[in-house]
Amino acid sequence: MLFTLKSVIPFCLLLSLGMAVISCTDALPEEKGLKDWSEFPIGGAVNIEAVLEDAKLQQIIKQNFNSLTATNDMKMHHVLDADGTFVWGKVDTLVAFCKKNKQHLFGHTLIWHEATPAWVTEKAVEDSLWLRDFLKEYVTTYVTHCKGDVVAWDVVNAAFESHGGAYRESVWYKVLGKEYIADAFRYAHTADPSADLFYNDYNIERDTIKLHSVLKMITALQKENVPITGIGFQMHLRMDVPDETIAYALKKAADTGLKIHLSEVDIIFNTHNDRKYGGQQQYETLTEEMKQRQANKYKNLVKIYRTTVPKEQQYGITFWDFTDRDTWIRSFFKLKDWPTVFDENLNPKPAYYGFVEGLKEQL
Ligand code: G3I
């Protein structure tokens, strides 16, 4: 039972004390979830083995999402073994799970520096021609295997540095130049012409220099007729990013005419330096006031998406991990935070209801 009285009552009490602005008068009927309030797909990122072992997670997923993304299971270092052979087990399990639950599977991600195995980097440095061939073969084999099952791909992820306008000095860029990006899109499109193909990146909702550099690249790809469908804003958001800044970024991106996917949404209170274990703890506990502020931020994010991105370009919103129990933020940054819409006990937070309000509000 997801929306039990037990989970709703404390929130209502809070409201009656006059502390909250997000209303719970519309407590959701049990059979309804986020996807049912939305005109665009709502997704969640999952670790498929963990999901299969956890009935409550499965219930949340079925109730709320019509799209799934793998947090790690579809990355290069997970699907290739040490001699370069594809290991399809988890990919095929994800495909079967999504088919059974009538959910889209979003492929994350074909080319990402962090998921490039060390042996690929070593060979690439020795032999640039090898990397060129490997790129073509990897993308072609992978997308062909998933043809018709994976509806969309983050073809290239985070090809720019965390901040500023420079291409990331990854092995792909250093050995092949920026052309590897266009090539990856072309290979993916040839392998499955019906798949939607995205360029995905982070900090572009708040770093305007990075945003403009990414958009310059996107415009160049469009001019060269590279088959790109959309732009993914990872949207690992911080409470202190002004709504106006987010709106500006989404508007600029939508001006390209491409679809816009909020692909990895979460909202933190603390900060970090974008690097592993780089968390900077400012808030030690989550207060009711913070929960309400976060609920409003989620609500505003949905409203900004709905009002800034034209309907036909709204590809959807995907949560990156969706419980404070499982969030990557805590282990990756060594940071105690509460970035998601479900709490440690997998009950919906005010953030969940804020998100619903953002979906439901008449604009
Ligand atoms: O599986 C090992 C475990 O055996 C070991 O004990 C533990 C010790 O640290 O590490 C575990 O692996 C971790 C893995 O997640 C699985 O939990 C890695 O250290 C950790 O680096 C890895 O982090 C993932 C990260 O990508 C890097 O691959 C996060 O789960 C995942 O959420 C994150 O996802 C990325 C997106 O793909 C792209 N956008 C940014 C986003 C967040 O970094």
Residues whose N, C-alpha, C, O or C-beta is under 5 A from the ligand:
A	BS01	G3I	T71 W328
